Amino acid sequence: MLNNTYSEEIKLVAKPGEIPFAKGLEGVPVGESTKSFVDGLGGKLVYHGHPIEELCEKSTYEEVFYLLLNDQLPKESELRDLTRLMRSYREIPGDIYDLISKQAPRYGVHPMSVLRTAVSALASYDETTEEDSPSEQRRQGIRIVSKIATITAAIARARQGKPILSPRPDLTHAGNFYYMLTGNTPDNFYARLMDVLLILHADHECNASTFSMVVVRSTLSDLYSCVVAGIGALKGPLHGGANEEVMRMLQAIGSLDNVEKFLDDAMSQRLRISGFGHRVYKTMDPRAAILREHAREVTRRAGTEHWLETAERIEKIMAEKYGQRGIWPNVDFFSGVVMASMGIEPPMFTPMFAVGRSAGWVSHIIEQGNDNRIFRPRFIYVGPEDESYQPIRDRK
Ligand code: CMC
């Protein structure tokens, strides 16, 4: 155990590899939280004690957001109040629609970059951004969760040259999001499916994007800055960006006959199979199992059963060959099949993830207010000491 006292400073200077440390902070607790728990060997996920399976079956995104914010399920009047507030916050400033309309269709611009910029811009339209009392932060958090869905749907529409749709106050958060994305009022099936997608992504303990936000918040920076950091972290293909990569892989594989060779080639080159593996789960991610079941009906409706067949073939071969090494499907594996079958284009998969995850992000940040300390870990210095300064003309 390192002894970090004022009298005895740890001198972290070493040769590369000399001082052991937990790379990627594997297994290192960085705080306490009441929000969610991942049982990596048991393949279980709970939000404040409630199993994800039960929430997906019985709850709504609004209710889960309330649960994450308040550590208890709402009474009817409490849910009504939150729902009313969320609806009232759905609209976004005209300038942000303009920004999205200009940036989203630009060639090569990833929608996560537009989302990050738009959420950052939102901060300047919220007069309370610099106020960080718990009640203001709560209101800001509810605004962000509401508006991030409007922003994401607007990006999806603008990318495709379709008119951006204003939010509809008569629909639920999930139903309205589906409407703003597709232009169709969802029937019960699609409204429910969207709720399930958002609930499944709502929180996941100390994942990379939540941790990024927690680090930013530890400096007492504002909530918008935290969410922007979270979006930046989620974008990467090792985190939320994996869902888009899975779809690319399914397209590259093409037919069922190619699956085994594709996987063998990739694994022998030590490439990562997107949508597989996890730092905490060493068995099937329960979210993947839920999504696989929902994929059956949505692929049947959309006529995209071939994607599910290919995905299940990948799952089977990976389980047979690599399951014992703890490499199993994670949430991103089947979510692409589901979202593509809902008519959502692959670059929008990670922004969809962000819409769901926003509930967990803001809940963790508000929780952190109770017990904050700035994050300031150490690097082990493995560079040279006492180098001499050469005049520029003498440098080789
Ligand atoms: N494909 C092939 N091999 C894998 C994979 C994979 N997807 N994931 C892990 N491994 C192997 C890895 O090569 C290593 O083998 P070895 O011990 O022989 O070097 C072993 O499993 C342990 O992997 P690790 O690098 O220690 O795992 P990690 O905890 O550092 O990384 C991960 C976790 C999720 C980044 C990684 O599993 C991965 O790159 N997966 C693919 C990307 C992905 O699906 N990301 C989504 C994660 S879940 C949802 C989310 O956060 O958005």
Residues whose N, C-alpha, C, O or C-beta is under 5 A from the ligand:
A	BS01	CMC	P237 L238 H239 G240 A242 L271 R272 I273 S274 G275 F276 G277 H278 R279 I327 N330 V331 D332
